[in-house]
Amino acid sequence: EAKDGSGSAHAGIAPAAAYYPYDHTLSQYQYDRYGTMDGGTRRKNATRETTSTLKAWLQEHRKNPYPTKGEKIMLAIITKMTLTQVSTWFANARRRLKKENKMTWPPRNKCSDEKR
């Protein structure tokens, strides 16, 4: 029970507005079917041109198909991909090679990474 005599425990709190009218100023923006304001934020699939650069690097480094951070950055710039996309592409490529029994490098495990 409140001491001020109002009888409500929420006397000092204003009620929240329940109705939010549509803001017509937002209609000037064109949204694509993904709900983004421009197509620049949408994920793009890798092209043959992009993957050929990555495949060439992979072919040259079959004995150790783990690019360094610097190499990934360089490849990301060349292919116009993000660093995450490049890293994911290499992880998937190594997985594909292993599945096809074309693995020519010793597997990298967490124990050997900690010793470096």
MOPAC internal coordinates of N, CA, C and O (Angstrom, degrees):
PM7 1SCF
backbone

  N    0.0000 0     0.00 0     0.00 0    0    0    0
  C    1.4557 1     0.00 0     0.00 0    1    0    0
  C    1.5219 1   109.09 1     0.00 0    2    1    0
  O    1.2310 1   118.69 1   -47.58 1    3    2    1
  N    1.3076 1   120.10 1   132.42 1    3    2    1
  C    1.4586 1   124.39 1  -177.19 1    5    3    2
  C    1.5122 1   110.16 1   -77.87 1    6    5    3
  O    1.2310 1   120.66 1   -33.90 1    7    6    5
  N    1.3508 1   116.34 1   146.10 1    7    6    5
  C    1.4604 1   121.43 1  -178.01 1    9    7    6
  C    1.5203 1   112.40 1   -79.54 1   10    9    7
  O    1.2310 1   119.75 1   160.32 1   11   10    9
  N    1.3618 1   118.09 1   -19.68 1   11   10    9
  C    1.4620 1   119.51 1  -176.18 1   13   11   10
  C    1.5268 1   112.33 1   -79.78 1   14   13   11
  O    1.2310 1   120.15 1   175.57 1   15   14   13
  N    1.3261 1   117.32 1    -4.43 1   15   14   13
  C    1.4564 1   120.53 1   174.97 1   17   15   14
  C    1.5092 1   114.39 1    84.83 1   18   17   15
  O    1.2310 1   119.48 1  -174.35 1   19   18   17
  N    1.3507 1   118.60 1     5.65 1   19   18   17
  C    1.4623 1   119.69 1  -179.39 1   21   19   18
  C    1.5238 1   111.48 1   -76.17 1   22   21   19
  O    1.2310 1   120.28 1   156.93 1   23   22   21
  N    1.3340 1   117.07 1   -23.07 1   23   22   21
  C    1.4476 1   121.05 1   176.98 1   25   23   22
  C    1.5103 1   113.42 1    85.93 1   26   25   23
  O    1.2310 1   118.87 1  -179.42 1   27   26   25
  N    1.3091 1   119.76 1     0.58 1   27   26   25
  C    1.4582 1   122.39 1  -179.34 1   29   27   26
  C    1.5189 1   110.07 1  -124.09 1   30   29   27
  O    1.2310 1   120.79 1   -43.70 1   31   30   29
  N    1.3216 1   116.10 1   136.30 1   31   30   29
  C    1.4706 1   120.65 1   178.42 1   33   31   30
  C    1.5212 1   110.74 1   -74.93 1   34   33   31
  O    1.2310 1   119.71 1   162.28 1   35   34   33
  N    1.3431 1   118.16 1   -17.72 1   35   34   33
  C    1.4661 1   122.95 1  -177.97 1   37   35   34
  C    1.5221 1   112.27 1  -109.35 1   38   37   35
  O    1.2310 1   120.00 1  -146.99 1   39   38   37
  N    1.3025 1   117.61 1    33.01 1   39   38   37
  C    1.4610 1   121.80 1  -173.97 1   41   39   38
  C    1.5272 1   112.35 1   -62.65 1   42   41   39
  O    1.2310 1   119.26 1   147.30 1   43   42   41
  N    1.3494 1   119.01 1   -32.70 1   43   42   41
  C    1.4639 1   121.32 1  -175.97 1   45   43   42
  C    1.5166 1   114.07 1   -88.46 1   46   45   43
  O    1.2310 1   119.61 1   177.09 1   47   46   45
  N    1.3312 1   118.35 1    -2.91 1   47   46   45
  C    1.4620 1   121.63 1  -176.19 1   49   47   46
  C    1.5239 1   109.63 1  -101.33 1   50   49   47
  O    1.2310 1   121.07 1   -52.84 1   51   50   49
  N    1.3411 1   115.55 1   127.16 1   51   50   49
  C    1.4690 1   120.04 1   179.03 1   53   51   50
  C    1.5193 1   109.46 1   -78.24 1   54   53   51
  O    1.2310 1   119.20 1   -36.76 1   55   54   53
  N    1.3329 1   119.14 1   143.24 1   55   54   53
  C    1.4696 1   120.52 1   178.45 1   57   55   54
  C    1.5297 1   111.07 1   -66.85 1   58   57   55
  O    1.2310 1   120.79 1   -36.41 1   59   58   57
  N    1.3308 1   116.09 1   143.59 1   59   58   57
  C    1.4736 1   121.49 1  -179.80 1   61   59   58
  C    1.5259 1   109.60 1   -71.62 1   62   61   59
  O    1.2310 1   120.62 1   -34.07 1   63   62   61
  N    1.3117 1   116.42 1   145.93 1   63   62   61
  C    1.4602 1   120.61 1   177.63 1   65   63   62
  C    1.5231 1   108.65 1   -69.61 1   66   65   63
  O    1.2310 1   120.13 1   -48.90 1   67   66   65
  N    1.2968 1   117.35 1   131.10 1   67   66   65
  C    1.4548 1   121.45 1  -176.11 1   69   67   66
  C    1.5213 1   112.04 1   -93.53 1   70   69   67
  O    1.2310 1   119.35 1   161.14 1   71   70   69
  N    1.3054 1   118.85 1   -18.86 1   71   70   69
  C    1.4629 1   122.35 1  -174.12 1   73   71   70
  C    1.5235 1   109.50 1  -114.30 1   74   73   71
  O    1.2310 1   120.49 1   -53.95 1   75   74   73
  N    1.3380 1   116.67 1   126.05 1   75   74   73
  C    1.4535 1   121.40 1   178.20 1   77   75   74
  C    1.5264 1   108.23 1  -117.40 1   78   77   75
  O    1.2310 1   119.48 1   -75.77 1   79   78   77
  N    1.3111 1   118.59 1   104.23 1   79   78   77
  C    1.4720 1   119.77 1  -178.20 1   81   79   78
  C    1.5185 1   111.23 1   -69.11 1   82   81   79
  O    1.2310 1   120.15 1   -27.51 1   83   82   81
  N    1.3316 1   117.31 1   152.49 1   83   82   81
  C    1.4498 1   123.00 1   178.35 1   85   83   82
  C    1.5185 1   109.70 1   -66.20 1   86   85   83
  O    1.2310 1   120.72 1   -47.99 1   87   86   85
  N    1.2939 1   116.23 1   132.01 1   87   86   85
  C    1.4631 1   120.99 1   178.62 1   89   87   86
  C    1.5240 1   108.85 1   -89.47 1   90   89   87
  O    1.2310 1   120.27 1   -73.04 1   91   90   89
  N    1.3257 1   117.10 1   106.96 1   91   90   89
  C    1.4620 1   121.95 1  -175.96 1   93   91   90
  C    1.5272 1   113.23 1   -67.24 1   94   93   91
  O    1.2310 1   119.53 1   163.23 1   95   94   93
  N    1.3246 1   118.50 1   -16.77 1   95   94   93
  C    1.4636 1   119.94 1   178.05 1   97   95   94
  C    1.5251 1   111.44 1   -68.50 1   98   97   95
  O    1.2310 1   119.89 1   159.61 1   99   98   97
  N    1.3547 1   117.81 1   -20.39 1   99   98   97
  C    1.4599 1   120.77 1   179.56 1  101   99   98
  C    1.5242 1   112.84 1   -76.09 1  102  101   99
  O    1.2310 1   119.91 1   163.32 1  103  102  101
  N    1.3262 1   117.78 1   -16.68 1  103  102  101
  C    1.4633 1   120.61 1  -176.58 1  105  103  102
  C    1.5251 1   113.06 1   -68.46 1  106  105  103
  O    1.2310 1   120.00 1   165.00 1  107  106  105
  N    1.3272 1   117.61 1   -15.00 1  107  106  105
  C    1.4679 1   119.83 1   179.50 1  109  107  106
  C    1.5300 1   112.35 1   -72.57 1  110  109  107
  O    1.2310 1   120.01 1   160.77 1  111  110  109
  N    1.3567 1   117.59 1   -19.23 1  111  110  109
  C    1.4463 1   120.95 1  -178.13 1  113  111  110
  C    1.5276 1   110.10 1   -87.00 1  114  113  111
  O    1.2310 1   120.65 1   -44.74 1  115  114  113
  N    1.3162 1   116.35 1   135.26 1  115  114  113
  C    1.4534 1   121.45 1   179.09 1  117  115  114
  C    1.5246 1   108.75 1   -93.82 1  118  117  115
  O    1.2310 1   120.88 1   -60.78 1  119  118  117
  N    1.3145 1   115.92 1   119.22 1  119  118  117
  C    1.4578 1   120.76 1   177.88 1  121  119  118
  C    1.5160 1   108.79 1  -100.66 1  122  121  119
  O    1.2310 1   120.60 1   -40.23 1  123  122  121
  N    1.3364 1   116.47 1   139.77 1  123  122  121
  C    1.4624 1   118.38 1   176.56 1  125  123  122
  C    1.5282 1   108.96 1   -86.36 1  126  125  123
  O    1.2310 1   120.27 1     1.53 1  127  126  125
  N    1.3015 1   117.09 1  -178.47 1  127  126  125
  C    1.4667 1   119.75 1  -174.80 1  129  127  126
  C    1.5170 1   113.06 1   -70.45 1  130  129  127
  O    1.2310 1   119.72 1   171.75 1  131  130  129
  N    1.3335 1   118.13 1    -8.25 1  131  130  129
  C    1.4580 1   121.47 1   177.36 1  133  131  130
  C    1.5212 1   111.49 1   -95.19 1  134  133  131
  O    1.2310 1   120.25 1  -178.74 1  135  134  133
  N    1.3316 1   117.12 1     1.26 1  135  134  133
  C    1.4508 1   120.66 1   178.36 1  137  135  134
  C    1.5151 1   113.97 1    81.85 1  138  137  135
  O    1.2310 1   120.21 1  -169.33 1  139  138  137
  N    1.3221 1   117.21 1    10.67 1  139  138  137
  C    1.4526 1   119.81 1   177.39 1  141  139  138
  C    1.5212 1   109.34 1   -99.18 1  142  141  139
  O    1.2310 1   120.91 1   -25.36 1  143  142  141
  N    1.3297 1   115.86 1   154.64 1  143  142  141
  C    1.4544 1   119.26 1  -175.58 1  145  143  142
  C    1.5203 1   112.74 1   -75.86 1  146  145  143
  O    1.2310 1   120.09 1   154.42 1  147  146  145
  N    1.3148 1   117.44 1   -25.58 1  147  146  145
  C    1.4579 1   119.27 1   175.20 1  149  147  146
  C    1.5202 1   108.67 1  -141.51 1  150  149  147
  O    1.2310 1   120.34 1   -17.13 1  151  150  149
  N    1.2893 1   116.96 1   162.87 1  151  150  149
  C    1.4522 1   120.64 1  -177.42 1  153  151  150
  C    1.5153 1   113.33 1   -73.42 1  154  153  151
  O    1.2310 1   119.40 1   172.40 1  155  154  153
  N    1.3206 1   118.74 1    -7.60 1  155  154  153
  C    1.4571 1   122.36 1  -175.83 1  157  155  154
  C    1.5109 1   114.51 1   -66.35 1  158  157  155
  O    1.2310 1   120.03 1   156.39 1  159  158  157
  N    1.3156 1   117.54 1   -23.61 1  159  158  157
  C    1.4596 1   119.28 1  -177.59 1  161  159  158
  C    1.5205 1   112.13 1   -92.60 1  162  161  159
  O    1.2310 1   119.72 1   174.40 1  163  162  161
  N    1.3128 1   118.14 1    -5.60 1  163  162  161
  C    1.4594 1   121.77 1  -179.10 1  165  163  162
  C    1.5240 1   109.81 1   -76.71 1  166  165  163
  O    1.2310 1   120.52 1   -37.21 1  167  166  165
  N    1.3189 1   116.60 1   142.79 1  167  166  165
  C    1.4553 1   121.96 1   179.04 1  169  167  166
  C    1.5164 1   109.94 1   -65.81 1  170  169  167
  O    1.2310 1   120.84 1   -44.47 1  171  170  169
  N    1.3269 1   115.99 1   135.53 1  171  170  169
  C    1.4600 1   121.14 1   178.91 1  173  171  170
  C    1.5240 1   109.00 1  -109.65 1  174  173  171
  O    1.2310 1   120.55 1   -40.55 1  175  174  173
  N    1.3160 1   116.55 1   139.45 1  175  174  173
  C    1.4596 1   120.55 1   177.23 1  177  175  174
  C    1.5266 1   109.52 1   -75.48 1  178  177  175
  O    1.2310 1   121.16 1   -29.96 1  179  178  177
  N    1.3181 1   115.39 1   150.04 1  179  178  177
  C    1.4582 1   120.83 1   178.62 1  181  179  178
  C    1.5339 1   109.35 1   -68.70 1  182  181  179
  O    1.2310 1   120.92 1   -38.67 1  183  182  181
  N    1.3203 1   115.85 1   141.33 1  183  182  181
  C    1.4656 1   120.58 1   179.24 1  185  183  182
  C    1.5223 1   109.47 1   -97.63 1  186  185  183
  O    1.2310 1   120.85 1   -11.15 1  187  186  185
  N    1.3253 1   115.98 1   168.85 1  187  186  185
  C    1.4801 1   119.97 1   176.25 1  189  187  186
  C    1.5164 1   110.85 1   -59.37 1  190  189  187
  O    1.2310 1   121.34 1   140.36 1  191  190  189
  N    1.3305 1   115.04 1   -39.64 1  191  190  189
  C    1.4735 1   120.52 1   179.94 1  193  191  190
  C    1.5312 1   110.22 1   -60.92 1  194  193  191
  O    1.2310 1   120.96 1   135.95 1  195  194  193
  N    1.3170 1   115.77 1   -44.05 1  195  194  193
  C    1.4677 1   121.65 1  -179.94 1  197  195  194
  C    1.5229 1   110.81 1   -64.63 1  198  197  195
  O    1.2310 1   120.79 1   129.06 1  199  198  197
  N    1.3368 1   116.10 1   -50.94 1  199  198  197
  C    1.4632 1   118.80 1  -175.72 1  201  199  198
  C    1.5192 1   111.85 1   -69.94 1  202  201  199
  O    1.2310 1   119.72 1   153.32 1  203  202  201
  N    1.3247 1   118.15 1   -26.68 1  203  202  201
  C    1.4703 1   119.15 1   179.12 1  205  203  202
  C    1.5302 1   110.47 1   -64.32 1  206  205  203
  O    1.2310 1   120.15 1   143.37 1  207  206  205
  N    1.3316 1   117.31 1   -36.63 1  207  206  205
  C    1.4690 1   120.99 1   176.97 1  209  207  206
  C    1.5241 1   110.19 1   -64.22 1  210  209  207
  O    1.2310 1   120.96 1   135.51 1  211  210  209
  N    1.3272 1   115.76 1   -44.49 1  211  210  209
  C    1.4627 1   120.12 1  -179.06 1  213  211  210
  C    1.5271 1   111.24 1   -69.02 1  214  213  211
  O    1.2310 1   120.49 1   140.72 1  215  214  213
  N    1.3401 1   116.67 1   -39.28 1  215  214  213
  C    1.4688 1   120.72 1   178.06 1  217  215  214
  C    1.5227 1   110.90 1   -64.28 1  218  217  215
  O    1.2310 1   120.42 1   141.08 1  219  218  217
  N    1.3283 1   116.81 1   -38.92 1  219  218  217
  C    1.4714 1   120.90 1   178.98 1  221  219  218
  C    1.5267 1   109.87 1   -62.02 1  222  221  219
  O    1.2310 1   120.45 1   136.26 1  223  222  221
  N    1.3442 1   116.74 1   -43.74 1  223  222  221
  C    1.4609 1   120.25 1   178.56 1  225  223  222
  C    1.5276 1   109.33 1   -62.59 1  226  225  223
  O    1.2310 1   120.71 1   136.19 1  227  226  225
  N    1.3142 1   116.24 1   -43.81 1  227  226  225
  C    1.4586 1   121.41 1  -178.79 1  229  227  226
  C    1.5286 1   111.50 1   -61.78 1  230  229  227
  O    1.2310 1   120.21 1   138.18 1  231  230  229
  N    1.3406 1   117.20 1   -41.82 1  231  230  229
  C    1.4752 1   122.27 1   178.42 1  233  231  230
  C    1.5253 1   111.21 1   -61.40 1  234  233  231
  O    1.2310 1   120.92 1   138.59 1  235  234  233
  N    1.3389 1   115.84 1   -41.41 1  235  234  233
  C    1.4682 1   120.57 1  -178.93 1  237  235  234
  C    1.5258 1   112.46 1   -71.09 1  238  237  235
  O    1.2310 1   120.21 1   158.42 1  239  238  237
  N    1.3202 1   117.21 1   -21.58 1  239  238  237
  C    1.4659 1   121.66 1  -175.31 1  241  239  238
  C    1.5283 1   111.67 1  -121.33 1  242  241  239
  O    1.2310 1   120.32 1  -140.36 1  243  242  241
  N    1.3384 1   117.00 1    39.64 1  243  242  241
  C    1.4746 1   120.99 1  -177.09 1  245  243  242
  C    1.5287 1   112.47 1   -62.05 1  246  245  243
  O    1.2310 1   120.36 1   150.18 1  247  246  245
  N    1.3232 1   116.91 1   -29.82 1  247  246  245
  C    1.4660 1   119.86 1  -179.92 1  249  247  246
  C    1.5324 1   111.70 1   -71.72 1  250  249  247
  O    1.2310 1   120.33 1   150.98 1  251  250  249
  N    1.3237 1   116.97 1   -29.02 1  251  250  249
  C    1.4707 1   121.52 1   178.61 1  253  251  250
  C    1.5331 1   108.60 1  -145.27 1  254  253  251
  O    1.2310 1   120.10 1   -95.86 1  255  254  253
  N    1.3509 1   117.42 1    84.14 1  255  254  253
  C    1.4668 1   120.98 1  -173.99 1  257  255  254
  C    1.5286 1   114.37 1   -82.58 1  258  257  255
  O    1.2310 1   120.65 1  -142.18 1  259  258  257
  N    1.3201 1   116.37 1    37.82 1  259  258  257
  C    1.4604 1   121.47 1  -179.97 1  261  259  258
  C    1.5308 1   108.97 1  -116.03 1  262  261  259
  O    1.2310 1   119.65 1   -84.64 1  263  262  261
  N    1.3200 1   118.26 1    95.36 1  263  262  261
  C    1.4685 1   119.08 1   179.73 1  265  263  262
  C    1.5303 1   111.38 1   -66.24 1  266  265  263
  O    1.2310 1   121.30 1   -33.80 1  267  266  265
  N    1.3174 1   115.11 1   146.20 1  267  266  265
  C    1.4654 1   119.90 1   176.61 1  269  267  266
  C    1.5254 1   107.86 1   -72.65 1  270  269  267
  O    1.2310 1   120.83 1   -10.27 1  271  270  269
  N    1.3100 1   116.02 1   169.73 1  271  270  269
  C    1.4682 1   120.51 1   179.00 1  273  271  270
  C    1.5316 1   110.12 1   -58.93 1  274  273  271
  O    1.2310 1   120.52 1   138.76 1  275  274  273
  N    1.3135 1   116.61 1   -41.24 1  275  274  273
  C    1.4723 1   120.90 1   178.87 1  277  275  274
  C    1.5189 1   111.83 1   -62.79 1  278  277  275
  O    1.2310 1   120.99 1   138.11 1  279  278  277
  N    1.3299 1   115.72 1   -41.89 1  279  278  277
  C    1.4698 1   119.79 1   178.44 1  281  279  278
  C    1.5252 1   111.11 1   -66.19 1  282  281  279
  O    1.2310 1   120.70 1   140.89 1  283  282  281
  N    1.3375 1   116.27 1   -39.11 1  283  282  281
  C    1.4639 1   119.59 1   177.49 1  285  283  282
  C    1.5197 1   111.05 1   -63.12 1  286  285  283
  O    1.2310 1   120.57 1   138.56 1  287  286  285
  N    1.3159 1   116.51 1   -41.44 1  287  286  285
  C    1.4698 1   120.86 1   178.74 1  289  287  286
  C    1.5181 1   109.93 1   -62.53 1  290  289  287
  O    1.2310 1   120.59 1   134.65 1  291  290  289
  N    1.3424 1   116.49 1   -45.35 1  291  290  289
  C    1.4644 1   121.26 1   178.60 1  293  291  290
  C    1.5362 1   110.17 1   -60.39 1  294  293  291
  O    1.2310 1   120.17 1   134.27 1  295  294  293
  N    1.3291 1   117.27 1   -45.73 1  295  294  293
  C    1.4606 1   121.44 1  -179.95 1  297  295  294
  C    1.5309 1   111.19 1   -65.83 1  298  297  295
  O    1.2310 1   120.25 1   143.50 1  299  298  297
  N    1.3162 1   117.12 1   -36.50 1  299  298  297
  C    1.4657 1   120.97 1   178.08 1  301  299  298
  C    1.5234 1   110.84 1   -63.78 1  302  301  299
  O    1.2310 1   120.50 1   139.68 1  303  302  301
  N    1.3244 1   116.65 1   -40.32 1  303  302  301
  C    1.4661 1   121.10 1   179.00 1  305  303  302
  C    1.5300 1   110.22 1   -66.90 1  306  305  303
  O    1.2310 1   120.45 1   133.61 1  307  306  305
  N    1.3257 1   116.75 1   -46.39 1  307  306  305
  C    1.4635 1   121.50 1  -178.93 1  309  307  306
  C    1.5313 1   111.09 1   -61.74 1  310  309  307
  O    1.2310 1   120.64 1   135.78 1  311  310  309
  N    1.3338 1   116.38 1   -44.22 1  311  310  309
  C    1.4656 1   120.79 1  -174.83 1  313  311  310
  C    1.5238 1   113.60 1   -88.59 1  314  313  311
  O    1.2310 1   120.47 1   174.47 1  315  314  313
  N    1.3367 1   116.71 1    -5.53 1  315  314  313
  C    1.4715 1   121.99 1  -176.51 1  317  315  314
  C    1.5291 1   111.76 1    59.63 1  318  317  315
  O    1.2310 1   121.32 1  -144.06 1  319  318  317
  N    1.3366 1   115.07 1    35.94 1  319  318  317
  C    1.4636 1   121.54 1   176.33 1  321  319  318
  C    1.5211 1   107.71 1  -108.92 1  322  321  319
  O    1.2310 1   120.66 1   -13.07 1  323  322  321
  N    1.3271 1   116.34 1   166.93 1  323  322  321
  C    1.4606 1   119.29 1   174.86 1  325  323  322
  C    1.5319 1   108.46 1   -83.16 1  326  325  323
  O    1.2310 1   121.04 1   -15.88 1  327  326  325
  N    1.3111 1   115.62 1   164.12 1  327  326  325
  C    1.4661 1   121.23 1   178.69 1  329  327  326
  C    1.5344 1   109.76 1   -61.35 1  330  329  327
  O    1.2310 1   120.52 1   141.17 1  331  330  329
  N    1.3153 1   116.60 1   -38.83 1  331  330  329
  C    1.4682 1   121.06 1   178.13 1  333  331  330
  C    1.5205 1   110.78 1   -63.59 1  334  333  331
  O    1.2310 1   120.29 1   137.65 1  335  334  333
  N    1.3372 1   117.04 1   -42.35 1  335  334  333
  C    1.4642 1   120.44 1   179.85 1  337  335  334
  C    1.5270 1   110.87 1   -62.83 1  338  337  335
  O    1.2310 1   120.45 1   138.33 1  339  338  337
  N    1.3280 1   116.74 1   -41.67 1  339  338  337
  C    1.4675 1   120.93 1   179.68 1  341  339  338
  C    1.5288 1   109.59 1   -64.57 1  342  341  339
  O    1.2310 1   120.60 1   133.96 1  343  342  341
  N    1.3221 1   116.45 1   -46.04 1  343  342  341
  C    1.4737 1   120.56 1   179.84 1  345  343  342
  C    1.5241 1   110.90 1   -60.46 1  346  345  343
  O    1.2310 1   120.75 1   136.30 1  347  346  345
  N    1.3167 1   116.17 1   -43.70 1  347  346  345
  C    1.4688 1   121.16 1   179.36 1  349  347  346
  C    1.5238 1   110.97 1   -65.18 1  350  349  347
  O    1.2310 1   120.47 1   139.57 1  351  350  349
  N    1.3402 1   116.70 1   -40.43 1  351  350  349
  C    1.4639 1   120.51 1   179.70 1  353  351  350
  C    1.5335 1   109.57 1   -60.04 1  354  353  351
  O    1.2310 1   120.35 1   134.73 1  355  354  353
  N    1.3452 1   116.94 1   -45.27 1  355  354  353
  C    1.4659 1   120.13 1  -179.35 1  357  355  354
  C    1.5259 1   111.42 1   -66.94 1  358  357  355
  O    1.2310 1   119.87 1   140.33 1  359  358  357
  N    1.3084 1   117.85 1   -39.67 1  359  358  357
  C    1.4738 1   120.26 1   177.50 1  361  359  358
  C    1.5244 1   109.81 1   -60.88 1  362  361  359
  O    1.2310 1   120.35 1   135.30 1  363  362  361
  N    1.3258 1   116.94 1   -44.70 1  363  362  361
  C    1.4661 1   121.06 1   179.02 1  365  363  362
  C    1.5219 1   111.65 1   -66.79 1  366  365  363
  O    1.2310 1   120.08 1   140.53 1  367  366  365
  N    1.3284 1   117.46 1   -39.47 1  367  366  365
  C    1.4696 1   121.42 1   179.88 1  369  367  366
  C    1.5256 1   110.22 1   -64.05 1  370  369  367
  O    1.2310 1   120.28 1   137.02 1  371  370  369
  N    1.3463 1   117.07 1   -42.98 1  371  370  369
  C    1.4664 1   120.33 1   177.98 1  373  371  370
  C    1.5251 1   110.32 1   -63.85 1  374  373  371
  O    1.2310 1   120.50 1   140.84 1  375  374  373
  N    1.3291 1   116.64 1   -39.16 1  375  374  373
  C    1.4694 1   120.89 1   178.10 1  377  375  374
  C    1.5209 1   110.86 1   -63.67 1  378  377  375
  O    1.2310 1   120.51 1   138.65 1  379  378  377
  N    1.3354 1   116.63 1   -41.35 1  379  378  377
  C    1.4739 1   120.50 1   178.42 1  381  379  378
  C    1.5278 1   110.70 1   -63.99 1  382  381  379
  O    1.2310 1   120.23 1   135.44 1  383  382  381
  N    1.3254 1   117.17 1   -44.56 1  383  382  381
  C    1.4683 1   120.90 1   179.81 1  385  383  382
  C    1.5247 1   111.11 1   -62.48 1  386  385  383
  O    1.2310 1   120.60 1   139.33 1  387  386  385
  N    1.3211 1   116.46 1   -40.67 1  387  386  385
  C    1.4602 1   120.84 1   179.84 1  389  387  386
  C    1.5278 1   109.83 1   -64.88 1  390  389  387
  O    1.2310 1   120.84 1   138.66 1  391  390  389
  N    1.3302 1   116.00 1   -41.34 1  391  390  389
  C    1.4635 1   121.56 1  -179.87 1  393  391  390
  C    1.5318 1   111.24 1   -63.85 1  394  393  391
  O    1.2310 1   120.73 1   144.27 1  395  394  393
  N    1.3324 1   116.21 1   -35.73 1  395  394  393
  C    1.4724 1   121.42 1  -179.88 1  397  395  394
  C    1.5275 1   111.73 1   -86.08 1  398  397  395
  O    1.2310 1   119.87 1  -172.20 1  399  398  397
  N    1.3361 1   117.84 1     7.80 1  399  398  397
  C    1.4709 1   123.62 1  -177.36 1  401  399  398
  C    1.5258 1   112.51 1    56.73 1  402  401  399
  O    1.2310 1   120.42 1  -145.95 1  403  402  401
  N    1.3177 1   116.80 1    34.05 1  403  402  401
  C    1.4665 1   121.39 1   177.40 1  405  403  402
  C    1.5274 1   110.65 1  -105.24 1  406  405  403
  O    1.2310 1   120.84 1  -160.19 1  407  406  405
  N    1.3140 1   116.01 1    19.81 1  407  406  405
  C    1.4556 1   120.94 1  -177.63 1  409  407  406
  C    1.5264 1   109.12 1   -73.14 1  410  409  407
  O    1.2310 1   120.44 1   -57.94 1  411  410  409
  N    1.3194 1   116.76 1   122.06 1  411  410  409
  C    1.4603 1   120.63 1  -178.69 1  413  411  410
  C    1.5296 1   111.58 1  -117.64 1  414  413  411
  O    1.2310 1   120.44 1  -166.27 1  415  414  413
  N    1.3074 1   116.77 1    13.73 1  415  414  413
  C    1.4549 1   120.36 1  -178.81 1  417  415  414
  C    1.5237 1   108.83 1  -125.05 1  418  417  415
  O    1.2310 1   120.46 1   -26.64 1  419  418  417
  N    1.3398 1   116.73 1   153.36 1  419  418  417
  C    1.4627 1   118.21 1   176.56 1  421  419  418
  C    1.5306 1   108.81 1   -70.39 1  422  421  419
  O    1.2310 1   119.54 1   -41.90 1  423  422  421
  N    1.3366 1   118.48 1   138.10 1  423  422  421
  C    1.4594 1   119.64 1  -178.93 1  425  423  422
  C    1.5213 1   111.35 1   -60.80 1  426  425  423
  O    1.2310 1   121.40 1   -37.35 1  427  426  425
  N    1.3082 1   114.93 1   142.65 1  427  426  425
  C    1.4542 1   121.15 1  -178.76 1  429  427  426
  C    1.5218 1   107.55 1   -96.21 1  430  429  427
  O    1.2310 1   120.31 1   -58.65 1  431  430  429
  N    1.3333 1   117.01 1   121.35 1  431  430  429
  C    1.4557 1   118.89 1   178.50 1  433  431  430
  C    1.5181 1   109.91 1  -116.31 1  434  433  431
  O    1.2310 1   120.63 1   -11.24 1  435  434  433
  N    1.3147 1   116.41 1   168.76 1  435  434  433
  C    1.4596 1   121.19 1  -174.93 1  437  435  434
  C    1.5258 1   112.22 1   -64.98 1  438  437  435
  O    1.2310 1   119.84 1   149.26 1  439  438  437
  N    1.3173 1   117.91 1   -30.74 1  439  438  437
  C    1.4755 1   121.15 1  -179.08 1  441  439  438
  C    1.5354 1   110.38 1   -64.60 1  442  441  439
  O    1.2310 1   120.29 1   135.40 1  443  442  441
  N    1.3400 1   117.05 1   -44.60 1  443  442  441
  C    1.4615 1   118.84 1  -178.74 1  445  443  442
  C    1.5165 1   111.45 1   -72.22 1  446  445  443
  O    1.2310 1   119.83 1   153.05 1  447  446  445
  N    1.3438 1   117.92 1   -26.95 1  447  446  445
  C    1.4582 1   120.95 1   177.35 1  449  447  446
  C    1.5182 1   111.25 1   -69.08 1  450  449  447
  O    1.2310 1   120.36 1   145.00 1  451  450  449
  N    1.3444 1   116.91 1   -35.00 1  451  450  449
  C    1.4616 1   120.57 1  -178.84 1  453  451  450
  C    1.5185 1   111.55 1   -70.55 1  454  453  451
  O    1.2310 1   119.55 1   151.23 1  455  454  453
  N    1.3366 1   118.47 1   -28.77 1  455  454  453
  C    1.4592 1   122.16 1  -178.43 1  457  455  454
  C    1.5245 1   112.61 1   -74.89 1  458  457  455
  O    1.2310 1   120.34 1   160.52 1  459  458  457
  N    1.3520 1   116.95 1   -19.48 1  459  458  457
  C    1.4724 1   120.16 1  -176.43 1  461  459  458
  C    1.4800 1   113.15 1   -73.19 1  462  461  459
  O    1.2310 1   120.10 1   180.00 1  463  462  461

